[in-house]
Amino acid sequence: MEWRCAGLGWPEGRPVLRWAGGRRSDLPYGKEIGFRAVGERRCVGARGNPCPHRAVVPGRATQARCPECARLDRAFSVAADGVPDDPRTYRVYLAWFGPGLLKVGITAEERGAVRLLEQGAVAFCWLGRGPLMAARRTEELLRAALGVPDRVSYDKKRSVRTALPERGERARELAELHGRAVALDGWAETLERVAFEAVDHAAAFGLPGLRAATGVVRELVDGGTVAGRLVAAAGPDLYLEGSGSAGSAGSAEGAGDVFVVDARVLVGWELVRADAGAGVTVPVRVVPDGDGSGGGAGAEQEGLF
């Protein structure tokens, strides 16, 4: 049975690895995991359809799609305004990743907080709800009036996760910007303002007490292993504590070190189980000090880990 990775998901507020075909592997904190990449990384297709060419995609790309499938996926993307007549209700939100590190965005109301978990938002609040294009216009208003971006790089998000202020301070920063946002003139008439309520994900991500990472896995290679004990997760990032039993050129992993696996670079790879003590034998980008970015034979396998 082939286990081809389809990415990290957050159903019911907990991390799981998803696989082609709909299978899932739960990832409870404290779990020892290990896997080895096999063969070549393949395009995952677009809009639920497989890539007709099963094209090989670069190991370091954060999107496992060939150019043709990427264009098709983008053409029907809400983010690219590819479906302006979407009848669903949308919500505008403020996401908080660290002190002074916030973004504004929109998500379908039916998805709840899943979009914020996927982005690694440590805390967030809702601003408004209404039709898609009204939410989009208000998002653009808030970006321009408040100077809040619509995206934050993952390097920046990782750099602050291990030195966060207390929960109350996170909520206070959100509350201050929420107040400024809802007081602005120019909101779309069909967008309803939402009262302030801070939602905090630090515990769900396992961030309290998390140590700074020493490296970030930047790609997989055929035969390369990644193994360790899962200690936290945020957005697409898995934080593993290494055994130090193996390494690679550029590896920062040693006994007890914490390193990040960006699950976006796992997508499209076939993975097989490896011993939890196999260490890391794939390329790792070393994080500078102080930067937190840092079954039996013949039996059907029920899970990869």
N, C-alpha and C positions, 0 to 999 in steps of 0.2 A: 504494500500500500504506500503510495507516494504522499508525503507531507510537504506541500508547497505553501510557503507562508503567504498569508493575505493581510498581515498587519496586526497591530495592537489595537484592541478595542476596549471600551469602558461600559459594558452593560451593567445596569444596576449599581453604578459607581465603583466597580472593581475591575482591575486589569485582567484581560484575557488575550492570548494569542489566537488569531483567527487563521483558518487554513482554507485553501481552495476546496470547494465542495461543501462548505458550511460547518465543518468541525471546529471545535474550540478547545483550548487548553487553559484551565484556570491557573492563575499565577499568584498564589497567596504569598505574602511576605514571609521570609524565612525558608522558602523552598529552595532546595539545591537543584539547579538545572544545568544541562549541558547539551550542546548540539554541534553537529559538523555539517558544513555546506557540501553539496554534491553537484557536480556538473557545471552548468551555466545558469546565470540569472535570466529568467524569461519574462517578457512583457505580460502584464496581467490583463490586458484588453481594456475595454471602455464600456461604460453604461451597462455592466452585467454581461457583456458579450466577450468571448475569448478573442485574443489576438489571432487573426487569420494566418499570420506568418510565424507565430510562436517566436517572435524576434528576440534576439539576445540584447539585453540592455546593460549599460555600464554599472559596475559595482558600486561606485560612489554616488550615483544619482539618488536623490531622495524621492523621486517618483519613478516607479518601475513600469514605465510605459514607453513604447517606441514613439517616434514623432507622429505617425499616422493615428495611433490610438489616443495620444495626448491631445491632438487637434479635435478629435471627435468628442472626447470627454469634456474639453473646454467649451465646445460649441453649445452644450446643453447644461452648462454650469450656472447656478444662481450667482456665484461670485462674479462671473463675467457677464451678468445680465442676459444670459442665454434663454431664460424662461420668464420674461416680464409679465406674462399672464398667469403665473402660478397662483392658484386660488387659495392657498393655505395662509393661515395667520402667521406672521413673523414677529419676532421680538428683537429689540435693540438692547445691547448689553454693554456694560463696562467690565473689562477683565483686568485684574491686578496680578502682576507677576513678581513685583518687588517694589521697594520705595521709588516713587517717581516713574515706575515702569508699568504703564497702563495702555490699553488699546480699546477702541470702540468697534463693535461688529454687530452682525445680525445672524439669527438662526431661526429655523422653523420652530414654532411654538411646540409642536408635537414631539420634538426631540428633547425638550427639557434642558437639563444641564449637560447633556452628553457632549455637545460641541465645546463647552468650556473645559471639560475633563480632557478631551482630545487635544486641546491646545496647551494644556498644562497650566491653566489659570489657578493660582493659589487661592484667590478669592474673586468674587464677582457680584454684580447686582444688575437687575433689570432696569431699563430706563423707560421703555414704551412697547406697545404692541399694536399691530394693525396689518394692513395689506403690504405685500412685498415692496412695491415701488415707493409707498409712503415711508416704510422703514428704511429703504435705501437713501431717500432724499434726506431724511433726518440724520442718518449716519454721516452723510457728507457734511451737513450743517455742523454737527458736533465736532467733526475733525477740523473744520476750518475755524470755528469760533473758539474752541478750547485748546487747539493745538495738540490733540490726541491722535496718534497714528492709527491705522487700521491693521497694522501687523508689527510684531516684535520678533526678532530673530531668536532661534533656539539657543545660540551661543549666549545671548544676553540673559535669556530665561535661566539657563543653567548656572550662570555666573553668580546668581543671587539666592539660589534655593537653600543653601546651607547657612545663610546668615540673615534670616528673616526677622523683622520686628514681631512683637507680640500680636496675637489675633486682634486685640482691641485697636491697635494702631493701624492694622490693615483695614479694618472696618471704618475707622475715622477718615482715612484718605479716600476711600470709596465714597463715603457719605458726603464729603466736601465737594467732590467733583459731580456727584449725582445732583446735589442741590444747585450747582451752577448750570448743569445741563438742562434740568427741567424748568429753570427760570428763563431760558433763552426764548426770544421771539423767533418765529419762522418755522416752527415745527409743522410738519404736514398735518392738515386738518383732520385726516382720518386716522392719525396715530394717537392712541390713548397713552397718557403718561402713567407710569407705574410707581407706586410708593416705594421708598427705599427699604431694602432688606438685604443685608450682606449674607452671602453664602460662602463658607470657607471649606477648602479642599485639602488643607495641609495634612490632616489626619488620614484622609482617604489615600493620599499619595505616599504616606509613610515618611513625611519629611522631618517631624520632630526628632532631633538627635542625629540626623543624617550627616555623615562626614563628607568633606569635600572630595570630589572625584579627582583621580590622578591622570585619567585618560578617557578618550571617547573612541569607541570602535567606529572607524570611518568607512569600512567596507568589508564584505566577506570575500573569500577566495575558495576555489575548489579544494576541498580537503581541510580547510581551516576550521579550527574549533573555537567555541566560546563557552565558558563554563564558570560557574560560581554560585554563590548564594544570593537570592533576590532579597534586597533590603528596602527598596523603595521603587516607585514608578511615578512618572508625571508626564502627561501628554503621550508622546511616542517613545519616551525615554525609559529604559530599564536600568536600574542601579544594581550592579552585582558586586558582591565582595569576593575578591579572587583568592584562590588557594596558593598562587605563586608557583605552581608546579610546572608551568610552561610559559613561553613568551614568544614574541615576534619582534622583528626589527621595528623600532619605534615604540615598543610596548612599555607601558608604565605600570603594568600589573605585577604585583608581588603579593606575598602572603598578607592577607588582611586589608589590602588596598581596595578602594572602591573605584569602579570604572563604569562608564555609561555606555549602554548599547542603544543607539538610535534605531528603533524598530523599523523605521522607514527603509533602512538599507537591507533589512531582512526580506522584505516583500519581493516575491518572484523567485526566491531560492528554494530548492528542495533541501530540507533539513532532515538529518537522521540523528538519533540519540547518541550522545557521547557521555563519557564518565564525567560526573560533576567535578572531579579533580583534574580534568584534562587541561585546564588553564586556557589562555588566549593565544592563538597562533594565527591571528589575522592582523592586518594593519591597524594600529592604534595611534591616534593623535594625542600626544602628551599635553596635559593641561599644566600651565605654569603654576608654581606655588601661589596660593592665595586666590586662584581663580576656580570657583566651584563648578565651572562648566564641565565647568567640567562635566517488552514481553519475551518469552522463551521461543526458541526455534520452532517454527511451524504453527505458532499461535498468532491470531490476529491482534495487532497492536491497538490498544484502546486509547493511547495518548502518547505524545512524543516524549514527555517528561515523566 
